[in-house]
Amino acid sequence: MAGKIKTEAARKPKKPKMRAGASISGACLCGAVEVETEVPVFWAWHDHSAVTRRAHGAAYATYVGCWKSKVRVVKGQATIASYVDAERKQVRCF
């Protein structure tokens, strides 16, 4: 039918446009460490679990999946500590 009005559900949402070189940033609660990465990222989520609330001392923590090579420590590099668990072959940074 010509001139049919599209319903809200039938309309495709517009994707936000990211400009080249755009970045997002994050920081620890005390502000000692700040990091940034380029966008777009692979995924992001807010973790509201009890474990995260206790570990971070906040209502939630936001995690972002991105290439390690795209992450920059803007402030506080000297305050970041690492622990290598050789048995599990994991590195944890605090």
N, C-alpha and C positions, 0 to 999 in steps of 0.2 A: 504494500500500500504506500503510495507516494505521500511524502509529507508526514510520515509516522513519527511521533515524538518518542525518543528513547527514554526509557525509565532509568533511574539512578543505577539500578543493578546492572543494566546493560552497558553502561558507559565504562570505558576503560580508564582507570586512574592514570594520571600523568606521572611519569617518573621524574623525580627531581634531577636537574642537570648539575653535574659536578664539573667545576672548572678544572682545567689541567693544573696540577701542582697544589690542589686544595689539600688541607690536612685536618686531622682531628687531634685533640690533646686530652690527656688525663693526668691525674696527680694522686698521690697518696693523701690520706685524710689530714695529716699534719702539714702537708705542703712541701716537705723536704725534697721529694722526688717528683719531677714532671717529665712526661714522655709525650711524643707525638708520632703519628704515622700518616702516610698519604692515604687518601680515599680514591676509589672505593675499597672496602675491606671485604673479606669472604663472608663473614657472619658476625653477629653481635648478639649478646643476650644479657639479661639482668638476672642474677641468681639471688633469690630471696630465702634460700634454705637456712635452717638454724645453724648449721656448721659455718656457713659463710658469714652470717651475722655475728657469731662469736669470734671468728678469725679476724674479721675486718673491723668489728666494733661499729658497724653501720647497718642500716636497714637492708641494704643489698650491695652487691658488687657487680660491676659491668665488665664483661669479658669480650674481647674483640679478636677475631682471627685474621691475621695478616702475615705478610712475609716478614721474617726477622730482619732482612736487609733494609726494609722500609721504616723500621722503628728507630727513633733517635731519642736519646736521653738529653733533655733540654736543661735540666737542673738536677743536681744531687747525685751524680755518678759515684762519688766517693762514699755515699751512705748506703749503697746497694751491696749486700753481702750474698755470696753464693755457697751452696752446699752440694757436693757431688755424692750421690748414692751409687757407688760402684756396683753393688749387687743388683740393683734395679736399672742401672744405666740411665739415671735421671739426674737432672740438675734443677735445683730449686733456688730461686732468687728471692731475697727478702729486702 
